Amino acid sequence: MHPAKMICGVESSSLEGRTIVLGVTGSIAAVRSVELARSLARRGASVIPVMTDAATHILHPDAMHYACGEEVVTTITGGVEHVAYCGVEGVGDLLLVAPATANTLSKIACGIDDTSVTTFATTALGSGKPVLVVPAMHEAMYNHMAVVDNIERLREMGVFFVEPVFEEGAAKIAASKDVVLEVERVLGSHSLDGKKILITGGATSERIDPIRIITNRASGRTGIELALEAYRRGASVTIVHTARRNIHGIREI
């Protein structure tokens, strides 16, 4: 057994039995792909790595082979890998493009498939398989009118996105835990789709007079876990607590 398979499902079984095709493109954020692949595996997923040529100049394919325990697809061969994984009868459940450069997401939006990752994306979209894109680039590139239009076009095509983190002049790739949460939501049961859920958790307080309040010592951890599970199942979630936690996808009051 490959060592990567030994961590499969050690944290949860939320992605057990799922096959995630992880497309890595030529952003410096590609160095985070090993961590992301391992995080997906720890929740039970089988991860198939696909890399563009540009990505291989930043992160060696051997690193992704080690992280996933699967051979890395760097070019399309007679094995028609894109069809085997992302075709109508392909074994892949979701194509995750992380990181996605301005170049790659724009090509996907226009149906241009001149790299391994864009070929997988064209095939996945044509087959009706879910595609989740995680952009990473300089902020100026992200704000380019054509890139903005292409992101909107992809959304209209049903592509899911995990928003980047804007800091230091860059649209940085989202944290691995947030990407994994979004994968769980896309592939989840959708049993709470369309529902709006309000959760109170932790040490909320109520004023008695100008000096005194009523509160409690609860950490709020249970409330957060309930909020996350509701989000995984498709709900729009708001949580009320005193300490802001910056929880991905959840509105906090």
N, C-alpha and C positions, 0 to 999 in steps of 0.2 A: 504494500500500500504506500502511495506517495505521502510524505509527511503532511502535505497540505490537506489531505483528506481526514487526517486525524483530528482537526479542529472543527470539522463540520458539525454544526448544531450544538456547540458547547455552550453558547449563550442563550439560545432560544430555538424553537422549531418553526418560527414564523414564516420562513422561506423554504421549509423542508420540501424536497421533491421538485423544487423550481430550478430551472436552468436560466441563468442570466448571462447574456452575451455582453461583455464589457468592451466597448470600443474606446481605445486610447489614441488621442491625436497629439499633434506637435506643439503643445503648450508646456511651459516649464512646470505647470501643475501636474504633468504626467508623473512626476516623482511621488505624488500622493496615491497613485493607482494601486500600488502594492497594499497599502493600508486599507483602501476601499475594498479591494478584492477579498482580503482576509476578513474584513468586517461582514461582508455578505456571506462568506463561508461559515462564519461562526453562528449565523442564524439559519444554517441548513442549506444554503443555496450551492449549486454547482456553477462555477464561474468559468466561462469560455473567453479567453483573452484574444482580442483582435487589435492590431496596432498598425497605424500608418507608417510609412517610411520615415516621415519627419519625427514621429514619436520614438522610433528606435534610435535616433541620434541623441535623445534626451534620457531615455530609460532603456537599458538593454533588455531584449526579449527574454533572456534567461531569468531575469528578476520576476517577470510576470509568469513564466513557466513554473518557477518555484512557488510563487504566491498562490497560484490557482491549481497546480497539479495537472494542468492540461497543456497540450501543445499550443503555441501561439500562432495565430493566423496573421501573417504579414503580407501575403499576396494570395490572390485567388488562383487556384490551380484546377486541374481536371477533376478534383474532388468536389467541385462546386460548393465550397464551404458555406457561402452565403445562402444557398438554397437549403442545404442540410440543416442549418440552424435557424434561419429566418424566413424560409419559404412557407407556403401554406401548410405543409405537413412537417415543417421543421421542428426540431426538438426544443428550440429556444422559447422561453415564455415572455421574455422582454429584452429589448436592445437598450442598453444603458451607454450613452456616449458621454464619457467623463474622463478627462476634460474635453470640452468641445470648443475649438477655436472659431474665430469669426469666419475663417476660410471654410471650415468643415460645415458649420451650421448653414452657411449661405449656399453651399453646394447641395446640401440635403434639401433645402427649400426649393431649389431650382431643378432637382432631379438629376444632378450631375454626379456620376459615380465613377470617379477616376482614381479612387484609393480603396483599400480594403474596407475601411469603415464606412465610407459613403456608399459603397456597393451593398454592404449589409443593410444600411439604412433604407436605400431604395427598395430593396427586397422586402424588408420588414413592413414598410408602409404600404407597399403593394399587396402584401399578404394579410393586412389588417392586424398585425401584431403591435402591441404597445411599444412606443419609443419614448424614452426619458432622456432629456438633454441637460447637461450640467455645464454651462458656459464658463470659460476662464480666459481672460485677455486683459489688455490695458483698458482703462475706463473710456478713453477717447475712442478706441475701436468699438467698444460696446455701444457707444452713443452715436456712431456713424449712422446716417439716415438709412442707408441700404441694409445695414445689419439689423437696425430696429424693425424695418419693414419685413425682413426675412424671418425674424423671430415671431412677429405677428402672423405671418403667413404659415409658419409651422404650427402655431397654436390653433389656427383655423383648420389645419389638417389633422388636428387631434393629438399633436405631439405634446407631451408633458415637459415641464421645466422645473428645475430647482434654481432659484435665483442666486446670483453670485453675491459675495460680500464686498461692499464697496469701501475700500480703505487704501491709503497710500497711493492714490492715483490709479488703482487697479480694480478690475472686477474679478476678485479672487474666487477660486473654486469653493463651493460650500463645504462645510465640515462633513466628514465621512458619515457621522451618525445621522446627519440631516438627510443626506442622500439615501442612506439605507431606509430611513423612515419613509421617504417618498416612494421608494421601491415597494415597501410593504403596503403602502396605501394603494398604489396602482394595481398591485397583484392581490389585494385583500378581498374580503368577502363582499364588500360594498353593501353590507347589511344596514348601514346607517346613511346611505346616500340621500342627500336632500334634507337631512335632519339638522337642526340647530340645537346644540347642547350647551348649557351653562353649568359649570362646576365651581363650587366654592371649596377651597383647600388651604390648609395651613392657618397661620395666626392672623386671621382677619380681626379688625378692631371696630368697636362702636363707641362713639362719644357719649359720656354721661353728662359731663359738665366741662368747663374750660380746662380742667386739670386731669380728670379721671376718664379712663376708658375701660371697656370690657374687652378682653382678648383671651387667647389661649396659647399653649406652648406647642401646638402641633407643628410638625415640620412641613406638612403639605405634600409629602412624597406620594401618598396614596392618591391624592387628587391629581397630581401630575401624571401618574401612571394611568389613571382612568381617562384623563384627557388625551394622552397619547394613543391609547387603545381605541377610543372613539374616533380619533383622527385617522388611524389606520383603516377603520371600517367605513370611512367616507364622510363622516360628519363635519359640519362647520362648528368649531369648538371655541368657547370663551371660558377662561378660568379666572376666578377672582381670588387674589391673595395679596399679601402685603409686600412681598419681596419679588421684584421682577426677575424672571429667570431666562428671558429671551428664548422661549421654546419654539422650535421651528413649526410653522404652520398653525400655531394656536394664538388666538387673541388674548392678551392679558390685561386685566384691570386691577 
